[in-house]
Amino acid sequence: MARRHLERHRTTRIGWLRAAVLGANDGIVSTASLLVGVGAAHVAHANLLLTGVAGLVAGAMSMAAGEYVSVHSQADTENADLARESAELRHDPASEHRELAEIYVGRGLDPHLADQVATQLTAHDALGAHARDELGVSQALAARPVQAALASAGSFALGAALPLAVTVVAPQSQLLAWIATTTIVFLAGLGVVAARTGGANPWRGAWRVTFWGALAMTITAGVGTLFGAGP
């Protein structure tokens, strides 16, 4: 008996991976930038920690709500398209069959074979065939609002906790340097992990994430220094 060929594809990770990477990156960058910006204004250490904790909680809740609403909007659009396609299959199946066959012709099949494929797929799962090949909606890529919200909020909190922990343990006299340096390391690590998980070049991923994080901290520190109450 021939051994079954198994393949693992990374597209099944797109839903949660995008939300998790976005959340972790935003957690690290926004919290570190907030701490650097406020720290540059020479506030007390206790106030700086309070600012960081407030940023973590507010950011995680914001990420969860934002991801849920945006991904739910995507899900609503997908469901509306599927409902419309289902109605069209009931009311005019012949036209839908021709439409599906034309899609396969456009992908390289000859008309006769395309018609056979459309006939068999329609008999097996007409709505599934149109959802996948006409609308581009598949089970692997379908919108999952709750999954996206939880992944984004959880990863934001974990990301935000990193610069916050550095703020707790770093010496007061070198606090901003510690936050900035460790944040660059955290972002580079996130870029590598995210790229490897998604099958991309890890060094390119690390550079991309690190560059924008460093830019955000630099601008925020400049604002904090400009408007700070300290010397």
ABEGO torsion letter per residue (X at the ends): XBBBBBBBBAAAAAAAAAAAAAAAAAAAAAAAAAAAAAAAAGBBAAAAAAAAAAAAAAAAAAAAAAAAAAAAAAAAAAAAAAAAAAAAAAABAAAAAAAAAAAAAAAGBBAAAAAAAAAAAAAABAAAAAAAAAAGBBAAABBBAAAAAAAAAAAAAAAAAAAAAAAAABBAAAAAAAAAAAAAAAAAAAAAAAAAAAGBBAAAAAAAAAAAAAAAAAAAAAAAAAABABX
